[in-house]
Amino acid sequence: MLLFRWMLLLALLTSLVCFMFYAGTGNLRFRHYGWVVLKWALIAAFGFFAVLIMERVG
């Protein structure tokens, strides 16, 4: 559980750094990387919370 939280935090920070690089350089590649990492981080977070909810219900 703790490992998953750290991985999720690292993915969100990675996305933030990519967006900061995009803002600094204007290179569209960094914006694309930021969106891809953010998308997968949110999918993982929703999956994680779905498992937590299912544990509480069941």
Buried (B, 14 or more C-beta within 10 A) or exposed (E): EEEEEEEBEEBBEBBEBBBEBBEEEEEEEBBEBBBEBBEEBBEBBEEBEEEEEEEEEE
